[in-house]
Amino acid sequence: MASSGPRIISEAIPHGPHDYVGELELTRPLGGQLWWNSLLWTNFPPLAMFSQKNYAEGSRSDFFESLSALNSDERLSEQYVTFTAARHDLCNSRSLPKSSCRLTVECMQYEGVRDCSWNFPLTDYIPKRDNHNSSENQARRFWDNNVLHMGLNAEEFSDKIMPVGDIQAEITIADFAGNPSHGYFPVVMRVAGWPFRLRKIGSFEGFGKGGHHELHIGLHWFEEDKLWSVLEGRPKLAATGQHNSMEP
């Protein structure tokens, strides 16, 4: 997202649509900071940049002309959007509330990286991840310099805004287009429609003193059953079948 409007970037995929690409494959597509901080457009709340009304009003703009040209093969449904562009779109297209209030910020987390304007002179000789790929092309978790997450007090939010229990929240596999082995395979927690990427999920209950169980997710493709077994528990047998037979 630039001051003049959204920017559209395309990347060629050197593989067939159904070809599996290994995690350490040198030609693995859709990797790097840009793709790590992007999701398919359906994962976000409705964005004004894709609305039919805005298209009709600004169909002669460079942005919408570019969208029309890209959609000549009717594949615009595969469009990915960066978190930054989605945030800008929602902030610029939604109206401000009629009333204001003060909320307590209990904690903050910055997902950015500190730039000290100095590069270690021997950095080129340090082994790199993913078969010595450059940082921009590695399959790794990247930073986002454009956001600061703030944690609010739940009781105060319920008293001043709305009951926390009424906020829609769910954990799910993010929508994706094409082959899940191309690029990343994120898991998101949607809170009031906005997706937050999950990197680790686990529990301390049922694993004894000091024990815990955790699952690292959201980087490469994985079997979805592993996520649901952590959230819901493994299937159990019960005498609910015909003639009291055991079934999951």
Buried (B, 14 or more C-beta within 10 A) or exposed (E): BEEEBBEEEEEEBEBEEEEEBEEEBEEBBBBBBBBBBBBBBEBBEEBEBBEEEBBEEBEEEEBBEBBEEBEEEEEEEEBBBBBBBBBBBBEEEEEEEEEEEEEEEEEEEEBEEEEEEEEEEEEEEEEBEBEEBEEEBBBBBBEBBBBEEEEBEEEBBBEBEEEEEEBEEEBBBBBBBBBBBBBBBBBBBBEEEBBEBBEEBEBEEEEEEEEEEEBEBBBBBBEEEEBBEBEEEEEEEEEEEEEEEEEE
